[in-house]
Amino acid sequence: MDKDLIRQIVMEYKMAKSELMESSQTNATRLDRIEQKIDKLADAMISLARAEEKILALQDDHDNTRERLNKLSVKLDDIQKAVDDNARTVSVINKVVYAAMVAAVGAYVAHMWM
């Protein structure tokens, strides 16, 4: 009877040992998968941080461009005012020149006929 008991104990020990090894392999596999997922999450977070930095840089560039555009708009308005003033001045000069030419032609014609 002792032999049967010893065999049973040895068999139970072997089964327990194999179950423990399978369980540790299963746990190791699970831990490996969890570790891979954590690595992927870390990579995703790094990518998000880089994207956020790029977005911030683009926002700064956008703000700078808007400021420059506003300054150029003000300058363009000033130039438009100057062009309008110059157009009035040129118009007056043209009228004076035409009046002088008409007077000169009139004086010439009056001198020739008189």
C-alpha positions in Angstrom: 0.0 0.0 0.0 2.8 2.3 0.6 3.9 1.9 -3.0 0.5 2.9 -4.3 0.4 5.9 -2.0 3.9 7.0 -3.1 2.9 6.6 -6.8 -0.2 8.6 -6.2 1.8 11.3 -4.5 4.4 11.4 -7.3 1.7 11.5 -9.9 0.0 14.4 -8.1 3.3 16.2 -7.8 4.0 15.8 -11.5 0.5 17.1 -12.4 0.8 20.0 -10.0 4.3 20.8 -11.4 3.0 20.7 -15.0 0.0 22.8 -14.2 2.3 25.3 -12.4 4.6 25.4 -15.5 1.6 25.9 -17.8 0.3 28.6 -15.5 3.6 30.4 -15.4 4.0 30.2 -19.2 0.4 31.6 -19.5 1.3 34.4 -17.1 4.5 35.1 -19.0 2.6 35.2 -22.3 0.1 37.6 -20.8 2.8 39.8 -19.3 4.5 39.9 -22.7 1.3 41.0 -24.4 0.6 43.6 -21.7 4.2 44.9 -22.1 3.8 45.1 -25.9 0.5 47.1 -25.4 2.2 49.4 -22.9 5.0 50.0 -25.5 2.5 50.8 -28.1 0.7 53.2 -25.8 4.0 54.9 -25.0 4.8 55.3 -28.7 1.3 56.7 -29.3 1.8 59.2 -26.4 5.1 60.3 -27.9 3.5 60.8 -31.3 0.7 62.8 -29.7 3.2 65.0 -27.9 5.1 65.6 -31.2 1.8 66.4 -33.0 0.9 68.9 -30.2 4.2 70.6 -30.5 3.7 70.9 -34.3 0.2 72.3 -33.8 1.5 74.9 -31.3 4.2 75.9 -33.7 1.7 76.2 -36.5 -0.6 78.3 -34.3 2.4 80.7 -33.5 3.1 80.9 -37.2 -0.5 81.6 -37.9 -0.6 84.4 -35.4 2.6 85.9 -36.8 1.2 85.8 -40.3 -2.1 87.4 -39.1 -0.1 90.2 -37.5 2.0 90.8 -40.6 -1.1 90.7 -42.8 -2.8 93.3 -40.5 0.3 95.5 -40.7 0.4 95.2 -44.5 -3.3 96.0 -44.6 -2.7 99.3 -42.7 0.2 100.1 -45.1 -2.0 99.4 -48.1 -4.7 101.7 -46.7 -2.0 104.5 -46.3 -0.8 103.9 -49.9 -4.4 104.0 -51.2 -4.9 107.4 -49.4 -1.6 108.7 -51.0 -2.7 107.5 -54.4 -6.1 109.2 -54.0 -4.3 112.5 -53.0 -1.9 112.2 -56.0 -4.9 111.5 -58.4 -6.5 114.7 -57.2 -3.3 116.6 -57.7 -2.7 115.2 -61.1 -6.3 116.1 -62.1 -5.8 119.7 -61.0 -2.5 119.9 -62.9 -4.1 118.5 -66.0 -6.9 121.1 -65.8 -4.4 123.9 -65.3 -2.3 122.6 -68.3 -5.4 122.3 -70.5 -6.5 125.8 -69.5 -3.0 127.2 -70.2 -2.9 125.4 -73.6 -6.4 126.7 -74.5 -5.3 130.2 -73.5 -2.1 129.9 -75.5 -3.9 128.6 -78.6 -6.5 131.3 -78.1 -3.9 134.0 -77.9 -2.1 132.7 -80.9 -5.3 132.5 -82.9 -6.3 136.0 -81.7 -2.9 137.4 -82.6 -3.0 135.8 -86.1 -6.4 137.1 -87.0 -6.0 140.5 -85.6 
